[in-house]
Amino acid sequence: MDSSLYWYVLFIILLLGYLIIQFTVKDKKRYFIYFLCGIVLGFYFDIVSFTQGYYTYPGFYRITLLGLPITMTLAEGFSVVICLYIIDFIRKHIEKSSAKN
């Protein structure tokens, strides 16, 4: 399988994870803000590393902003939301189990 196909499959999985979370949570605005923060912070750290030559991206990324792939930046936002949702999910279950004891 081509490496670009791997990337796009991973991107779709992260997108679907984000969309599922947005449909299941009550506080959609909070998770959208997490998404925006993930985009901003991801872009900032990537642009600093990219401009200093720490890494480059292969040519299969179609749409870029200042040399950074937009799909990479979006995926970072999706990942932040997914991680924070998992942390929140675990925290709530721990609180429920400790309240029973």
N, C-alpha and C positions, 0 to 999 in steps of 0.2 A: 504494500500500500504506500502511496506517495505521502510524504510528510505534510504537504499542504492539506491533504484529506484528513489526516489525523487532527490537525489544528482545527479545521472547520467542524469536525465531529465533536471535539472537546468544546468548542465555542457554542454549538447548538445545545449540548448537554448543560452547560452553565446557564445559557439563556432560558432553557426550560425550567431549570431549578429556580432561577429568579422569578419567572412567571408563576410557577406553582406557589412559591412563598407569597407573592403579591396577592394571589387569589385566596390564600388561606388565612392570612393575618388580618386582624381588625384594624390595626394602626398602619395603614398603607403608606401614609405620609412619612412616618418614621423610617420605614425601610427604603423608601425612595430617597430620603436624605442620606441614609447610609450608602446607597448606590452612588449618589452624586459625590459624596466624600471619597469613596473608593476610586472613582474616576479621577478626581482632582489630585489626590495623593499619588495614585498610580502613575498618572501622567507626569507629575512633578519629578518623582524619583526616576522614572524612565528617561525623561528628557535630560536630566542631569547626567545620568550614566551614559546615555547614547551620545550626547555631545562631547563627552570626555573620552569617547572611544572604547568604553569598557565592553560593549557588545554591538552587534549589528543584527539586522533582521534579514531573513531570506527574501527573495524577490516575489514570492507568491502573494504577499499582502497587497491588495489592490488599492485601498484608500488609506492615505497617510496624512498626518498632520505634523508638520515639522520633522518628517522622517519617521515618525512613530505610527504604527498601524492603529487605526481606529478600533478594529476588532480586539486588539490587545488591551487597549484602554477600557473598552466596554467590559471585557472579560474580567478585568481587575475589579470593576465595580460590582459585577455579578458575584464574584468570589467573596468580596467583603460582606455582602448581604447574606450569602449562604453561611459563611462562618459565624456571623453574629446571630443568625437565626438558630443555628445549632447550639451555640453557647447559651442563648436564651432558653431554648428547649430543655437542655440539660439542667440549667439552673432551676427552672420551674419544677421539673420532676424531682430534683433533690429537695427543694423546699416542700413539696407535697409529701414526700416520704418522711422527712424529718418532722413535719407537723403531725403526722399520724402517730409518731412515737412519743 
